[in-house]
Amino acid sequence: RMPLSGTPAYIAPEIARGDMLDPALVTRLDIYALGVIAFELLTGELPFKAPLVTDMLDLHAHAEPPSPSAVRSRLSPAFDLPVMRAMAKDPALRPASAEELRQALRRAFVAASPSQSPALRVMVVDDEVNTLVATRQLLMMTFPGVEVVTVADAASAQSIAEREDFDL
């Protein structure tokens, strides 16, 4: 048995349940977390919210997350399958790699994007420069043409958001 470790909002179900881990599928713990991050980036919300850590773990272990398009109605349902697959309760059903997930999200973006639509505008706020750089690069690789504005503090982010429009 693996000891419980991880950030509760992003923890894989098999960790939350305390399951024995299949060494062949251990990398899919991270795929689950990436699925939660994709959900959060696409919707602006976490798939599971709970006041107590134990409740959060129980939701990750047993509850089915809502689809991204159910949370954000303007979001194309094309994103539902890749995100939901990444957050599958059974690790064997998740994408085998981060690259496979990235490609699935890219296909969803292409399917969801009308050819005449303006670029997606995203603001990323974090006080860690490395996180801002990595998130910006990931978004730009996954969604070519996306406009990413990175901001290192909440006050600046609020000021920018008050005068500019963002999709996310």
C-alpha positions as CSV (number, residue, x, y, z in Angstrom):
1,R,0.0,0.0,0.0
2,M,1.2,3.4,-0.9
3,P,1.0,6.2,1.7
4,L,-1.4,9.0,0.9
5,S,0.4,11.9,-0.7
6,G,-0.6,14.6,-3.1
7,T,-2.7,17.7,-3.4
8,P,-6.3,16.8,-2.5
9,A,-7.8,18.8,-5.3
10,Y,-5.8,16.9,-7.9
11,I,-5.3,13.5,-6.3
12,A,-5.9,10.3,-8.4
13,P,-8.8,8.1,-7.3
14,E,-6.5,5.1,-6.7
15,I,-4.4,7.2,-4.2
16,A,-7.5,8.6,-2.5
17,R,-8.9,5.0,-2.1
18,G,-5.5,3.6,-0.9
19,D,-5.4,1.0,-3.7
20,M,-2.4,-1.1,-4.5
21,L,-0.8,0.5,-7.5
22,D,0.0,-1.3,-10.7
23,P,3.6,-0.4,-11.5
24,A,2.7,-0.4,-15.2
25,L,0.0,2.3,-14.7
26,V,1.7,4.5,-12.1
27,T,2.4,7.3,-14.6
28,R,-1.3,7.6,-15.0
29,L,-1.6,9.2,-11.6
30,D,-0.1,12.3,-13.2
31,I,-2.5,12.0,-16.2
32,Y,-5.4,12.2,-13.7
33,A,-3.9,15.4,-12.2
34,L,-3.4,16.8,-15.7
35,G,-7.1,16.0,-16.5
36,V,-8.1,18.0,-13.4
37,I,-5.8,20.9,-14.4
38,A,-7.3,20.8,-18.0
39,F,-10.8,20.8,-16.4
40,E,-9.9,23.8,-14.3
41,L,-8.3,25.7,-17.2
42,L,-11.3,25.1,-19.4
43,T,-14.0,25.9,-16.9
44,G,-12.4,28.1,-14.3
45,E,-13.4,25.7,-11.6
46,L,-12.2,22.5,-10.0
47,P,-14.3,19.4,-10.8
48,F,-14.8,18.6,-7.1
49,K,-15.3,21.0,-4.3
50,A,-15.5,20.0,-0.6
51,P,-15.0,21.8,2.7
52,L,-13.0,18.9,4.2
53,V,-10.0,17.1,2.8
54,T,-11.6,13.7,3.6
55,D,-14.7,14.8,1.6
56,M,-12.5,15.9,-1.3
57,L,-10.7,12.5,-1.3
58,D,-14.0,10.7,-1.2
59,L,-15.2,12.6,-4.3
60,H,-12.0,11.9,-6.2
61,A,-12.2,8.2,-5.2
62,H,-15.9,7.6,-6.1
63,A,-17.8,10.5,-7.7
64,E,-18.0,11.1,-11.4
65,P,-17.0,14.6,-12.2
66,P,-19.3,16.8,-14.3
67,S,-18.3,17.3,-17.9
68,P,-16.5,20.5,-18.7
69,S,-19.3,21.7,-21.0
70,A,-21.9,21.1,-18.3
71,V,-19.9,23.5,-16.0
72,R,-19.2,26.1,-18.7
73,S,-22.1,26.1,-21.2
74,R,-20.1,28.2,-23.8
75,L,-17.4,25.5,-23.9
76,S,-17.6,23.0,-26.8
77,P,-18.5,19.5,-25.8
78,A,-15.5,18.4,-27.9
79,F,-13.4,18.9,-24.8
80,D,-15.6,16.6,-22.7
81,L,-14.2,13.2,-23.9
82,P,-10.5,14.0,-23.5
83,V,-10.9,15.6,-20.1
84,M,-13.2,12.9,-18.8
85,R,-11.0,10.2,-20.1
86,A,-8.0,11.7,-18.3
87,M,-10.0,11.8,-15.1
88,A,-11.3,8.2,-15.5
89,K,-11.5,6.3,-12.1
90,D,-9.8,3.3,-13.7
91,P,-6.2,4.3,-14.5
92,A,-6.1,1.8,-17.4
93,L,-8.7,3.9,-19.2
94,R,-6.7,7.1,-19.0
95,P,-4.4,8.3,-21.8
96,A,-1.1,6.5,-21.6
97,S,1.0,9.7,-21.7
98,A,0.8,13.5,-21.3
99,E,1.5,13.7,-25.0
100,E,-1.5,11.6,-25.8
101,L,-3.7,13.8,-23.6
102,R,-2.2,16.9,-25.2
103,Q,-3.0,15.6,-28.7
104,A,-6.6,14.8,-27.7
105,L,-7.0,18.3,-26.3
106,R,-5.5,19.8,-29.5
107,R,-8.0,17.7,-31.6
108,A,-10.8,19.0,-29.4
109,F,-9.6,22.6,-29.9
110,V,-9.5,22.2,-33.7
111,A,-13.0,20.6,-33.7
112,A,-14.4,23.3,-31.5
113,S,-12.8,26.3,-33.3
114,P,-14.8,27.9,-36.2
115,S,-12.2,28.9,-38.8
116,Q,-13.3,32.6,-38.6
117,S,-13.3,32.9,-34.8
118,P,-11.0,35.3,-33.0
119,A,-8.1,33.9,-30.9
120,L,-8.9,32.5,-27.5
121,R,-7.7,35.0,-24.8
122,V,-6.5,33.5,-21.5
123,M,-5.2,35.2,-18.4
124,V,-3.0,33.0,-16.1
125,V,-2.3,34.4,-12.6
126,D,0.4,32.8,-10.3
127,D,3.1,34.2,-8.1
128,E,5.6,31.6,-9.3
129,V,7.3,32.7,-12.5
130,N,8.2,29.1,-13.5
131,T,4.5,28.1,-13.2
132,L,3.5,31.1,-15.4
133,V,6.1,30.2,-18.1
134,A,5.3,26.5,-18.1
135,T,1.5,27.1,-18.2
136,R,1.9,29.7,-21.0
137,Q,4.1,27.3,-23.1
138,L,1.6,24.4,-22.5
139,L,-1.4,26.5,-23.6
140,M,0.4,27.8,-26.6
141,M,1.5,24.3,-27.7
142,T,-1.9,22.8,-27.2
143,F,-4.0,25.7,-28.6
144,P,-2.0,27.4,-31.4
145,G,-3.1,31.0,-31.8
146,V,-4.2,31.4,-28.2
147,E,-3.3,34.7,-26.6
148,V,-1.9,34.1,-23.1
149,V,-1.5,37.0,-20.7
150,T,0.6,36.1,-17.6
151,V,0.2,38.1,-14.4
152,A,2.2,37.6,-11.2
153,D,-0.1,39.2,-8.7
154,A,-3.9,39.3,-8.0
155,A,-4.2,43.1,-7.9
156,S,-2.7,43.5,-11.3
157,A,-4.8,40.6,-12.6
158,Q,-8.0,42.3,-11.3
159,S,-7.0,45.6,-12.9
160,I,-6.3,44.0,-16.3
161,A,-9.5,41.9,-16.1
162,E,-11.6,45.1,-15.5
163,R,-10.4,46.7,-18.7
164,E,-9.9,43.7,-21.0
165,D,-12.0,40.7,-22.0
166,F,-10.8,37.1,-21.5
167,D,-12.3,33.8,-22.5
168,L,-10.7,32.2,-19.4
